[in-house]
Amino acid sequence: KHRQSRSTSTASEPSRGAPTPSTSPGSSSDGSNFSSSPSSPREEHAARGSPDDPLPSIEGRDESPNATTTTAIRSRRISGTGTDRARSPSVSVSPPSSTLPGRGLDSSPGASPGRVGSPLEEGGGTASIAARLGGLDLGASPSRLGMSDVRDAITDIADGIGARTTTPPPPPSRQTTTASPDAGSPSLGLRPPADRRSRAGSRASLVPHDVRDEEPPPNRFHDPAVQRAFGDAKALAARLAGVLEGSPLHASADSTIKRLHRRARELANFQCPSTRTVGFVGDSGVGEPPLPSNSGAACTCVVTEYHHHARDDFVVEVELFDRDELTNQVDELLTSYRHFHLHATRMTKEDGVEEAEEQAKVALDTFRAMFRGRLGDGAFLAGDLDEDVRSTLRSWLDETYPQDEEKYTMGEAEACSRLLMRLTSETAGAHEPAVWPYIKTIKVFLNSHILSKGLVLVDLPGLRDVNSARRKITERYLLYCNEILVICHIGRATTDAGVVSVFDLAKKADLSNVGIVCTKSDDIRAEEAKKDWKGLRARHIQELSNEVARTQGQIDEAKLSLAELEDEELTDQEDIELELSRRLRKLEQVLGKKRFELKKYLIENRNAAVSRGLRKDYGKRNPDGTLQVFCVSNTEYWARRRLSKDEALPSLRLSGIIALRKHCLAIIGDSQLRIARGFVANDLPALLGDVALWIESGAGSASAEQKRTVREALDKVERRLKRELIGQDSDLGRVGKSIKEEFATEIDSSASGDNRPSRLAMTGIAGITAATYSAFCRQYGSYRTPAVGRRDWNQEAIAKLVKDLGPRWNELCSSIEDKLEEDAKLINNVLAEALELILTELEGLPRTRRVLYVALRCRRQAIVSEAEALFVKFNEELGTLRIDALSGIRTSLIGQAMEASYRDCNMQYGTGSDQERKSIINGALGHSGLFPKYMRDFRDRLKSSADGLQEQLLEMLQRHLDAFETTLNLVRDENVATESEENPELRRCLEVEIATAREELGRIEEAMAA
């Protein structure tokens, strides 16, 4: 997916209460823009796969058409040369710009502020995955689309693919480090000679920044002591697996030792599952069809999820729209196309002619992508009979439906990037149909540090996306996200319509987890900031700018003196040159510090002003009155990302990415701690208990009569567990049925008979003008005008229904929650009674009784914990169902019921169209079948969720009962006893290991619980 980067005006929108400086329309040679920072050398070791490489991108350049040009530019960049630039004036309000080499001089916000000089480029000219991520334009002019701010945010947060670096990176070579912060300046052969002094004493400072070393959020899970204890627990399982591997039994197919070894290995490799989803949503070029980039590719908006897997390869899974979904999309697109091309001459602005034209363009571009080579000039789309055109398109759809595999595995980031480009981009000159129109979602699995902590990052199209199918997908995703971060350009953050649309949805759906990420925080001009801010801040900017200009003048003089030495014949020339070189080096360091000080002052002040404005505008929309705002710059982040830690950290912190990453990690802390504690308290002890039972079974101390007693007792326990947990008469087998019965009592009965409304209706719309009414229809009932204000027709239509059903629904949910808590207690009590029965029945075998009790106790805790997690998930589903049933969002029950009517209204035009629209809406709301269908859909959704809960609960109980049975068999199975008796040496080794492990596990549990 590639989002259009809209051009920014000369002056950015000031936030309320404090003016904000303007964003730059473009980088200039007088050096007044900080939107690009000096590039840095990249370490060759990273070509093998650095733990800090960014995610692969679905945005990027098609390598083949411009391979020669690209290679030439890369060569120029690596050699340290760039475009000639005019010397900066000796006195300047703003510091010289830092143009990225190989980029040319135009660095407008619409350009791609990508990452250059990547480690992959130094490994033989392979294009950087980071640069490809941003669709970096390596030519003289910027890409029309620029970069995807959403994907930038995800990439920067997930910086750190794998952990495959085996050696520290070499220090940046002085021969490739530019003397001036102006990375685009020509070298002129004036680079200072390399310092030959030993650097051995400072090698530690050359280690690059590692995301794993960043300060964790203030959450118990991220506490170093907890992390060490968690690691020790997995090491304990690995050590036990090693002991089991010492016996040839671990390779025997039917042996108990093989099963125990497999389980030990599973626990040694345990990773907390992904438990929290962060959705990144931003406008995707509203009003624009997919546009070609400079490489001839048009990038689109496809939902892309990023998941972790603990491997060094990349896996891409593609979910396609099914054929019915695609048929509906094609029909909708064709209707939009024909509506405009057949009736445009008779349509007015009030009829939505501009929106109709926009939708017709989207339809044509989509058809050209899907049916490449078949469409011709497209005249038949509007010229032939509607039925014939639809039949033709449907037959083409059957023929072009992708036959590719839906799962791909690649060993290199480069290959992953190429695949994602092919799946999601429109390439000029291609002869095969594009794939992107058929794709619903993409999942990318990779090894990244932050993803390994339990996060799933999702890149979403904007809620104002022209493609209605993708817009609806975004709306559904946002309802399930644990955190929503709206991406917008910092220069228009306070007026961004995309931000407004997300907060409007949050208000309707009662979501309280929305924050804002402002991108391109480095895109600020000192000269314009000074004009905007005035007062003390303006004077301070002037002082900092003057210091930068003075230092730059001193550098220019030193360079001139150094150049003049070539024309002199002095015996002490080498000494003078060395002294000048040292002075030049020091001045460059001073200049870098001065420029950074100015940049830091500008960025931090603008960030603070924008954040204040956003919190004032949107903070009150969150229940607690707070709003998380992050101002970030991927340019600032990647410009110095590969330098040594000490050099890089100031820029990394200023970029805002570290703070955003810390926030995302904080989201998962509580859930991950709960899982980690369960691993230590339940999973590991259960394994140790099974191993202890295997040891005990070979002790040979029990008589035949005692063994018979044990078998009978354990058989009795097993029968009781199955009867009370999953038997036909078990209360746990009626959980779903009970929920459905309560719904029928509380909801169905209240909406039947005299309580059933004869029609749904909206009030207060009689005086709305024809133009406003038409606009509401085009926005599917949710719109805002100065005269009418913000209104939601769908919500108004069900207002009386919500007033009646809302309290009843709340009572139902409360009752269900109480009942599920009782069910969890029931499970716990049944298991507790089973353990008590074991203690009673095996009273004559104290050793066996003790070992078995310890082994089964942790399984009891695991079952109860998993049941409680299932019930929490179901309660969350009820929350989503409430949104669908009792809110007016577009994908709600009422929104879907009214969708076709709004679409019919949008097909009306000309004289009498206003009355026709009103007739359609009133007819839909008054239709006798609308309310029954609404309630039927409500009931079906509840039934589906209740049946799903019942199925998952029984499956979970059966799985754990199977594990119970396996543990019991360690005591009652003669084959297990024989296996243990015949391997006394292994028994002795395991006895020692189990004793040590239990002692260590006690320490680990204390650390995790503290």
Long-range contacts (C-beta under 8 A, 24 or more apart in sequence): 1-58, 1-59, 1-148, 1-150, 1-151, 1-284, 1-299, 1-300, 1-301, 1-302, 1-304, 1-424, 1-459, 1-461, 2-58, 2-59, 2-135, 2-145, 2-148, 2-293, 2-298, 2-299, 2-300, 2-301, 2-424, 2-425, 3-145, 3-148, 3-149, 3-150, 3-151, 3-282, 3-283, 3-284, 3-285, 3-299, 3-301, 3-462, 4-144, 4-145, 4-146, 4-284, 4-285, 4-288, 4-291, 5-109, 5-110, 5-111, 5-112, 5-145, 5-146, 5-147, 5-149, 5-489, 6-110, 6-285, 6-489, 7-108, 7-109, 7-110, 8-108, 8-109, 8-110, 8-489, 8-491, 8-492, 8-523, 9-491, 10-528, 11-528, 11-532, 12-490, 12-491, 12-492, 13-491, 13-492, 13-493, 13-494, 13-495, 14-494, 14-532, 14-609, 14-613, 15-493, 15-494, 15-609, 15-610, 15-612, 15-613, 15-614, 15-616, 16-494, 16-612, 16-613, 16-616, 16-617, 17-609, 17-612, 17-613, 17-616, 18-609, 18-612, 18-613, 19-532, 19-533, 19-609, 20-532, 20-606, 20-609, 20-610, 20-613, 21-524, 21-525, 21-528, 21-529, 21-530, 21-531, 21-532, 21-533, 21-602, 21-606, 22-491, 22-524, 22-525, 22-528, 22-529, 22-531, 22-532, 23-109, 23-489, 23-490, 23-491, 23-520, 23-523, 23-524, 23-525, 24-107, 24-108, 24-109, 24-523, 24-524, 24-525, 24-528, 25-108, 25-109, 26-106, 26-107, 26-108, 27-97, 27-99, 27-105, 27-106, 27-107, 27-108, 28-97, 28-105, 29-85, 29-86, 29-97, 29-105, 30-88, 30-89, 30-92, 30-94, 30-96, 30-97, 31-88, 31-92, 31-94, 31-95, 31-96, 31-97, 31-182, 32-92, 32-93, 32-94, 32-95, 32-97, 32-525, 32-526, 32-527, 32-528, 33-94, 33-97, 33-107, 33-523, 33-524, 33-525, 34-95, 34-97, 34-98, 34-522, 34-523, 34-524, 34-525, 34-526, 34-599, 34-602, 34-603, 35-97, 35-107, 35-108, 35-109, 35-113, 35-520, 35-522, 35-523, 35-524, 35-635, 36-97, 36-98, 36-99, 36-100, 36-103, 36-107, 36-113, 36-635, 36-639, 37-98, 37-100, 37-522, 37-635, 37-636, 37-639, 37-640, 37-651, 38-98, 38-100, 38-178, 38-181, 38-182, 38-183, 38-639, 38-640, 39-77, 39-100, 39-101, 39-116, 39-117, 39-183, 39-639, 40-117, 40-172, 40-639, 40-640, 40-641, 40-642, 40-643, 41-117, 41-172, 41-173, 41-176, 41-177, 41-642, 41-643, 42-117, 42-118, 42-119, 42-121, 42-122, 42-642, 43-119, 43-169, 43-170, 43-208, 43-642, 44-119, 44-122, 44-123, 44-169, 44-170, 45-119, 45-165, 45-166, 45-167, 45-168, 45-169, 45-170, 46-118, 46-119, 46-120, 46-165, 46-169, 46-642, 47-119, 47-120, 47-122, 47-123, 47-126, 48-164, 48-165, 48-166, 49-161, 49-162, 49-164, 49-165, 49-312, 49-413, 50-119, 50-161, 50-162, 50-164, 50-165, 51-160, 51-161, 51-162, 51-163, 51-164, 51-165, 51-210, 51-211, 51-212, 51-449, 52-159, 52-160, 52-161, 52-208, 52-209, 52-210, 52-211, 52-641, 52-642, 53-119, 53-120, 53-129, 53-130, 53-159, 53-160, 53-161, 53-162, 53-413, 54-115, 54-129, 54-130, 54-133, 54-155, 54-156, 54-158, 54-159, 54-161, 54-638, 55-129, 55-133, 55-154, 55-155, 55-158, 55-161, 55-306, 55-444, 55-446, 55-448, 56-129, 56-132, 56-133, 56-314, 56-413, 56-416, 56-417, 56-420, 56-444, 56-446, 57-129, 57-132, 57-133, 57-134, 57-135, 57-151, 57-155, 57-417, 57-420, 57-421, 58-151, 58-299, 58-302, 58-304, 58-417, 58-420, 58-421, 58-423, 58-424, 58-425, 58-442, 59-132, 59-133, 59-134, 59-135, 59-147, 59-148, 59-151, 59-299, 59-421, 59-425, 60-127, 60-131, 60-132, 60-133, 60-134, 60-135, 60-136, 60-417, 60-421, 61-127, 61-132, 61-135, 61-136, 61-138, 61-293, 61-294, 61-295, 61-297, 62-295, 62-296, 62-297, 62-421, 62-425, 62-427, 63-127, 63-418, 65-295, 65-296, 65-428, 65-429, 66-139, 66-295, 69-138, 69-139, 70-127, 70-138, 71-125, 73-102, 73-138, 73-139, 74-102, 74-121, 74-125, 74-138, 76-101, 76-102, 77-101, 77-102, 77-116, 77-117, 77-121, 78-117, 78-121, 78-122, 78-176, 79-176, 80-175, 80-176, 80-177, 80-178, 80-187, 80-191, 81-186, 81-187, 82-183, 82-184, 82-185, 82-186, 83-184, 83-186, 84-186, 85-182, 85-184, 85-185, 85-186, 87-556, 88-182, 88-549, 88-552, 88-556, 89-549, 90-549, 90-552, 90-553, 90-556, 91-546, 91-549, 91-553, 92-545, 92-548, 92-549, 92-552, 93-526, 93-527, 93-530, 93-542, 93-545, 94-525, 94-526, 94-527, 94-545, 95-181, 95-526, 95-545, 95-548, 95-549, 95-552, 95-594, 95-595, 95-598, 95-599, 96-180, 96-181, 96-182, 96-548, 96-552, 96-595, 97-182, 98-181, 98-182, 98-183, 98-184, 98-595, 98-639, 99-182, 99-183, 99-184, 100-183, 100-184, 101-183, 101-184, 102-138, 103-137, 103-138, 103-184, 104-139, 104-140, 104-141, 105-184, 106-140, 106-141, 106-142, 107-142, 108-142, 109-146, 109-489, 109-491, 109-520, 109-523, 110-142, 110-143, 110-144, 110-146, 111-137, 111-142, 111-143, 111-146, 112-136, 112-137, 112-142, 112-143, 112-146, 112-147, 113-147, 113-520, 113-523, 113-634, 113-635, 114-147, 114-638, 115-634, 115-638, 115-639, 115-641, 117-642, 119-642, 120-413, 120-414, 126-414, 127-414, 129-413, 129-414, 129-416, 129-417, 130-155, 130-638, 132-417, 132-421, 133-417, 134-634, 135-293, 135-299, 137-293, 137-294, 139-294, 141-294, 143-293, 143-294, 144-291, 144-292, 144-293, 144-294, 145-285, 145-291, 145-293, 145-299, 147-634, 148-299, 148-459, 149-282, 149-487, 149-488, 149-489, 149-519, 149-520, 150-280, 150-281, 150-282, 150-459, 150-460, 150-487, 151-304, 151-459, 152-519, 152-634, 153-280, 153-485, 153-487, 153-517, 153-519, 153-632, 153-634, 153-660, 154-280, 154-306, 154-457, 154-459, 155-634, 156-632, 156-634, 156-637, 156-638, 156-655, 156-657, 156-660, 156-661, 157-450, 157-457, 157-657, 157-660, 157-661, 157-664, 158-306, 158-448, 158-449, 158-450, 158-451, 158-457, 159-211, 159-448, 159-449, 159-450, 159-637, 159-641, 159-657, 159-661, 160-210, 160-211, 160-212, 160-448, 160-449, 160-450, 161-413, 161-446, 161-447, 161-448, 162-312, 162-446, 162-447, 162-448, 163-212, 163-447, 163-449, 164-312, 168-203, 168-206, 168-207, 168-208, 169-206, 169-207, 169-208, 169-642, 170-206, 171-199, 171-206, 171-644, 172-643, 172-644, 179-555, 179-559, 179-584, 179-585, 179-588, 180-552, 180-555, 180-588, 180-591, 181-588, 181-591, 181-592, 181-595, 188-559, 188-563, 190-559, 190-562, 190-563, 192-581, 192-582, 192-584, 192-585, 193-578, 193-581, 205-644, 205-645, 205-646, 206-644, 207-644, 207-645, 208-641, 208-642, 208-643, 208-644, 208-645, 208-648, 209-641, 209-645, 209-648, 209-649, 209-652, 210-645, 211-449, 211-450, 211-661, 212-449, 213-645, 214-658, 214-661, 214-662, 215-662, 216-662, 216-665, 217-662, 217-663, 217-665, 217-666, 217-669, 218-666, 219-665, 219-666, 219-669, 219-670, 219-673, 220-669, 220-673, 221-668, 221-669, 221-670, 221-672, 221-673, 221-676, 222-665, 222-669, 225-1007, 225-1010, 226-673, 226-676, 226-1007, 226-1008, 228-1007, 229-680, 229-1003, 229-1004, 229-1007, 229-1008, 230-676, 230-679, 230-680, 230-1008, 232-1000, 232-1004, 233-679, 233-680, 233-684, 233-1001, 233-1004, 234-267, 234-268, 234-269, 234-270, 235-268, 236-684, 236-997, 236-1000, 236-1001, 236-1004, 237-264, 237-265, 237-267, 237-268, 237-270, 237-684, 237-687, 238-264, 238-265, 238-268, 239-993, 239-997, 240-264, 240-687, 240-688, 240-691, 240-993, 240-994, 240-997, 241-265, 241-268, 243-989, 243-990, 243-993, 244-990, 246-986, 246-989, 247-983, 247-986, 249-979, 249-983, 249-986, 255-979, 256-694, 256-970, 256-976, 256-979, 257-694, 257-979, 257-986, 259-966, 260-687, 260-690, 260-691, 260-694, 263-687, 263-690, 264-687, 267-679, 267-683, 267-684, 267-687, 269-310, 270-679, 270-683, 271-308, 271-310, 271-452, 272-453, 272-454, 272-672, 272-675, 272-676, 273-454, 273-675, 274-307, 274-308, 274-451, 274-454, 274-455, 274-456, 275-454, 275-668, 275-671, 275-672, 275-675, 276-454, 276-455, 276-456, 276-482, 276-483, 276-667, 276-668, 276-671, 277-455, 277-456, 277-457, 277-458, 277-480, 277-481, 277-482, 277-483, 278-455, 278-456, 278-457, 278-458, 278-481, 278-482, 278-483, 278-484, 278-485, 278-664, 278-667, 279-458, 279-460, 279-477, 279-478, 279-481, 279-483, 279-484, 279-485, 280-457, 280-458, 280-459, 280-460, 280-485, 280-487, 280-517, 281-460, 281-461, 281-462, 281-463, 281-474, 281-478, 281-484, 281-485, 281-486, 281-487, 281-498, 281-502, 282-462, 282-486, 282-487, 282-488, 282-498, 283-462, 283-464, 283-465, 283-488, 283-496, 283-497, 283-498, 284-461, 284-462, 284-465, 286-462, 286-464, 286-465, 286-466, 286-497, 286-498, 287-358, 287-466, 288-466, 289-361, 289-362, 289-365, 289-366, 289-466, 290-365, 290-369, 290-426, 292-426, 292-428, 295-427, 295-428, 296-427, 296-428, 296-429, 297-421, 297-425, 297-426, 297-427, 297-428, 298-365, 298-369, 298-425, 298-426, 298-427, 299-424, 299-425, 299-426, 300-424, 300-425, 300-426, 300-436, 300-437, 301-461, 301-462, 301-465, 301-467, 301-470, 302-423, 302-424, 302-436, 302-439, 302-441, 302-442, 302-461, 302-470, 303-440, 303-441, 303-442, 303-458, 303-459, 303-460, 303-461, 303-470, 303-473, 303-474, 303-477, 304-424, 304-441, 304-442, 304-443, 304-444, 304-458, 304-459, 305-441, 305-442, 305-443, 305-444, 305-456, 305-457, 305-458, 305-459, 306-443, 306-444, 306-446, 306-448, 306-451, 306-456, 306-457, 306-458, 306-459, 307-443, 307-444, 307-445, 307-446, 307-451, 307-456, 308-445, 308-446, 308-447, 308-448, 308-451, 308-452, 308-455, 309-445, 309-446, 309-447, 310-447, 310-452, 311-447, 312-411, 312-447, 313-409, 313-410, 313-411, 314-409, 314-410, 314-411, 314-412, 314-413, 314-415, 314-416, 314-444, 314-445, 314-446, 315-407, 315-408, 315-409, 315-410, 315-444, 315-445, 315-446, 316-407, 316-408, 316-410, 316-416, 316-419, 316-420, 316-423, 316-442, 316-443, 316-444, 316-445, 317-406, 317-407, 317-408, 317-442, 317-443, 317-445, 318-404, 318-406, 318-407, 318-408, 318-423, 318-439, 318-441, 318-442, 318-443, 319-406, 319-439, 319-440, 319-441, 319-442, 319-443, 320-401, 320-402, 320-406, 320-438, 320-439, 320-440, 321-438, 321-439, 321-440, 321-469, 323-397, 323-398, 323-401, 325-440, 325-469, 326-397, 326-401, 326-437, 326-438, 327-394, 327-397, 329-437, 329-469, 330-370, 330-390, 330-393, 330-394, 330-397, 331-390, 332-468, 332-903, 333-359, 333-362, 333-363, 333-366, 333-367, 334-363, 334-381, 334-386, 334-389, 334-390, 334-393, 335-903, 335-907, 336-360, 336-362, 336-363, 337-363, 337-364, 337-367, 337-381, 337-382, 338-381, 338-382, 338-386, 338-389, 339-906, 339-907, 341-381, 341-382, 342-382, 343-909, 343-910, 346-909, 346-910, 347-909, 347-910, 348-909, 348-910, 349-771, 350-770, 350-771, 350-774, 351-774, 351-908, 351-909, 351-910, 351-913, 352-774, 352-775, 352-778, 352-906, 355-778, 356-906, 358-466, 359-466, 362-466, 362-467, 366-437, 366-467, 367-393, 369-426, 369-433, 369-434, 369-436, 369-437, 370-396, 370-397, 370-400, 370-433, 370-434, 370-437, 370-438, 371-396, 371-400, 371-433, 372-430, 372-431, 372-432, 372-433, 372-434, 373-431, 400-433, 401-438, 402-435, 402-438, 404-435, 416-444, 416-446, 420-444, 440-473, 441-473, 450-661, 450-664, 450-665, 453-665, 453-668, 453-672, 454-668, 454-671, 454-672, 454-675, 455-664, 455-665, 455-667, 455-668, 457-664, 462-498, 462-501, 463-498, 463-501, 463-502, 463-505, 464-497, 464-498, 464-501, 471-890, 472-890, 472-891, 475-505, 475-889, 475-890, 475-891, 476-891, 478-502, 478-505, 478-509, 478-511, 479-509, 479-511, 479-880, 479-883, 480-880, 481-513, 482-513, 482-667, 483-513, 483-515, 483-664, 483-667, 484-511, 484-513, 484-514, 484-515, 485-514, 485-515, 485-516, 485-517, 485-630, 486-514, 486-515, 486-516, 486-517, 487-517, 487-519, 488-516, 488-517, 488-518, 488-519, 489-518, 489-519, 489-520, 490-518, 490-519, 490-520, 490-521, 490-523, 490-606, 490-607, 490-610, 490-631, 491-520, 491-523, 493-518, 493-610, 493-613, 493-614, 494-610, 494-613, 494-614, 494-617, 499-618, 503-618, 503-621, 504-782, 504-790, 505-889, 506-621, 507-621, 508-792, 508-795, 508-887, 508-888, 508-889, 509-883, 509-887, 509-889, 510-883, 510-887, 512-622, 512-623, 512-624, 514-618, 514-621, 514-622, 514-627, 515-627, 515-628, 515-629, 515-630, 515-663, 516-614, 516-618, 516-627, 516-628, 516-629, 516-630, 517-629, 517-630, 517-631, 517-632, 517-660, 518-607, 518-610, 518-614, 518-629, 518-630, 518-631, 518-632, 519-632, 519-633, 519-634, 520-633, 520-635, 521-603, 521-606, 521-607, 521-631, 521-632, 521-633, 521-636, 521-655, 521-656, 522-599, 522-603, 522-633, 522-635, 522-636, 522-655, 523-633, 524-602, 524-603, 524-606, 526-598, 526-602, 529-602, 529-605, 529-606, 533-605, 537-605, 540-601, 541-598, 541-601, 541-602, 544-594, 544-597, 544-598, 544-601, 545-598, 547-594, 547-598, 548-591, 548-594, 548-595, 548-598, 551-587, 551-590, 551-591, 551-594, 552-591, 554-587, 555-584, 555-587, 555-588, 555-591, 558-583, 558-584, 558-587, 559-584, 596-650, 596-651, 599-654, 600-650, 600-654, 603-631, 603-633, 603-636, 603-654, 604-654, 606-631, 607-631, 607-656, 628-663, 630-656, 630-659, 630-660, 630-663, 631-656, 632-656, 632-657, 632-660, 633-657, 676-1008, 677-1008, 677-1009, 678-861, 678-862, 678-865, 680-1001, 680-1004, 680-1005, 680-1008, 681-858, 681-861, 681-1005, 681-1008, 682-858, 682-859, 682-861, 682-862, 682-865, 683-858, 683-862, 684-1001, 685-854, 685-855, 685-857, 685-858, 685-1001, 686-855, 686-858, 686-859, 686-862, 686-963, 686-967, 688-994, 688-997, 688-998, 688-1001, 689-851, 689-854, 689-855, 689-856, 689-858, 689-967, 690-855, 690-966, 690-967, 690-970, 691-990, 691-994, 692-851, 692-854, 692-855, 692-994, 693-851, 693-852, 693-855, 693-967, 693-970, 693-971, 694-970, 694-976, 694-979, 694-980, 694-990, 695-980, 695-987, 695-990, 695-991, 695-994, 696-847, 696-848, 696-851, 696-971, 697-970, 697-971, 697-973, 697-976, 697-977, 697-980, 698-977, 698-979, 698-980, 698-981, 698-982, 698-983, 698-984, 698-987, 699-847, 699-980, 700-977, 700-981, 701-847, 702-845, 702-848, 706-844, 706-845, 707-972, 709-841, 709-842, 709-844, 709-845, 710-842, 710-845, 710-848, 710-971, 710-972, 711-972, 713-837, 713-838, 713-841, 713-842, 714-838, 714-968, 714-971, 714-972, 715-972, 716-837, 716-841, 717-834, 717-837, 717-838, 717-841, 717-968, 718-961, 718-964, 718-965, 718-968, 720-833, 720-834, 720-837, 721-830, 721-831, 721-834, 721-961, 721-964, 722-961, 724-830, 725-827, 725-830, 725-957, 725-961, 726-954, 726-957, 726-958, 726-961, 731-823, 731-826, 732-823, 732-826, 732-827, 732-953, 732-954, 732-957, 733-950, 733-954, 735-819, 735-820, 735-823, 735-946, 735-949, 735-950, 735-953, 736-946, 736-947, 736-949, 736-950, 736-951, 737-946, 737-950, 738-819, 739-816, 739-819, 739-942, 739-946, 739-949, 740-942, 740-943, 740-946, 742-812, 742-815, 742-816, 743-812, 743-939, 743-942, 743-946, 746-808, 746-809, 746-811, 746-812, 746-815, 747-805, 747-808, 747-809, 747-812, 747-938, 747-939, 748-935, 748-939, 750-804, 750-805, 750-808, 751-801, 751-804, 751-805, 751-931, 751-935, 755-804, 756-931, 757-800, 757-801, 757-931, 758-928, 759-925, 759-926, 759-927, 759-930, 759-931, 760-797, 760-798, 760-801, 760-894, 760-925, 760-926, 760-930, 760-931, 761-797, 761-925, 761-926, 762-793, 762-796, 762-797, 762-921, 762-925, 763-796, 765-793, 770-913, 770-914, 773-914, 773-917, 773-918, 774-905, 774-913, 774-914, 774-917, 777-902, 777-905, 777-906, 777-917, 777-921, 778-902, 778-906, 780-890, 780-895, 780-898, 780-899, 780-902, 781-888, 781-895, 781-898, 781-902, 782-888, 782-890, 792-888, 793-888, 793-898, 793-921, 794-888, 794-889, 794-890, 794-892, 794-894, 794-895, 794-898, 795-887, 795-888, 796-888, 797-888, 797-894, 797-898, 797-925, 798-886, 798-888, 798-894, 798-934, 801-886, 802-886, 805-885, 805-886, 806-886, 809-882, 809-885, 809-886, 813-875, 813-878, 813-882, 816-875, 816-878, 817-871, 817-875, 820-871, 820-874, 820-875, 821-871, 823-867, 823-871, 824-864, 824-867, 824-868, 824-871, 827-863, 827-864, 827-867, 827-957, 828-860, 828-864, 831-860, 831-863, 831-864, 832-860, 835-860, 848-971, 852-967, 852-968, 852-971, 855-967, 856-964, 856-967, 859-960, 859-963, 859-964, 859-967, 862-960, 863-956, 863-957, 863-960, 866-956, 866-960, 867-953, 867-956, 867-957, 870-949, 870-952, 870-953, 870-956, 871-949, 874-945, 874-949, 877-945, 878-945, 881-938, 881-941, 881-942, 881-945, 884-941, 885-938, 885-941, 893-934, 893-937, 893-938, 893-941, 894-934, 897-924, 897-930, 897-933, 897-934, 897-937, 898-924, 898-925
